[in-house]
Amino acid sequence: MKIKYSRDVDILMLELDTDAPISHAEHVGQTIIHLSPDHEPVLIEILQARDFVSALVDAVMQPDAAPGSRV
């Protein structure tokens, strides 16, 4: 897997399979998933990547909830 960040357009790209051809893409929220002819993910683009990474870091840094508590 290759990970690239394009600062000028604020997109994080996760290349899952560099050899597979891309036949189409689906856009859901701030994510574009490029799929192979077999509908396998080949490339994931995360739009507004700074916001995504910031939210991810915040979530990871949260303390674990106590057993039995609701989140």
C-alpha positions in Angstrom: 0.0 0.0 0.0 1.2 3.5 -0.8 0.0 6.6 1.0 0.3 10.1 -0.6 -0.9 13.5 0.5 -1.6 16.3 -2.0 -1.2 19.5 0.0 -2.5 21.8 -2.7 -5.9 20.1 -2.9 -5.9 18.6 0.7 -6.4 15.0 -0.4 -5.1 11.9 1.2 -4.7 9.0 -1.2 -4.4 5.4 -0.2 -3.2 3.2 -3.1 -4.3 -0.4 -2.1 -3.3 -2.1 -5.4 -1.0 -0.4 -7.8 -1.4 -3.1 -10.4 -5.2 -3.4 -10.7 -7.0 -1.3 -13.3 -9.6 1.2 -12.2 -13.0 0.8 -13.9 -15.1 3.2 -11.9 -15.4 5.2 -8.7 -18.0 5.9 -6.0 -18.2 9.2 -4.1 -19.5 8.9 -0.5 -19.2 11.9 1.8 -15.6 13.1 1.8 -14.3 9.8 0.3 -13.9 8.6 -3.3 -13.3 4.9 -3.7 -11.9 3.8 -7.0 -12.8 0.2 -7.8 -11.5 -2.5 -10.2 -13.7 -4.3 -12.7 -14.2 -6.9 -10.0 -15.5 -4.2 -7.6 -12.4 -4.4 -5.4 -11.1 -1.2 -3.9 -7.9 0.0 -5.7 -7.5 3.6 -4.5 -9.2 5.6 -1.7 -9.1 9.4 -1.8 -10.0 11.2 1.4 -11.1 14.8 0.6 -10.6 17.5 3.3 -7.8 15.3 4.6 -6.6 17.7 7.3 -10.1 17.6 9.0 -10.1 13.8 8.7 -6.7 13.2 10.1 -7.4 15.7 13.0 -10.6 13.9 13.9 -8.7 10.5 13.7 -6.0 11.7 16.0 -8.6 13.1 18.4 -10.4 9.7 18.4 -7.2 7.7 18.9 -6.1 9.9 21.8 -9.4 9.6 23.7 -9.1 7.4 26.8 -10.7 4.0 26.7 -14.3 3.9 28.0 -14.7 2.0 31.3 -16.0 -1.6 30.8 -19.8 -1.6 30.6 -20.1 2.1 29.9 -21.8 3.5 26.9 -20.0 5.6 24.4 
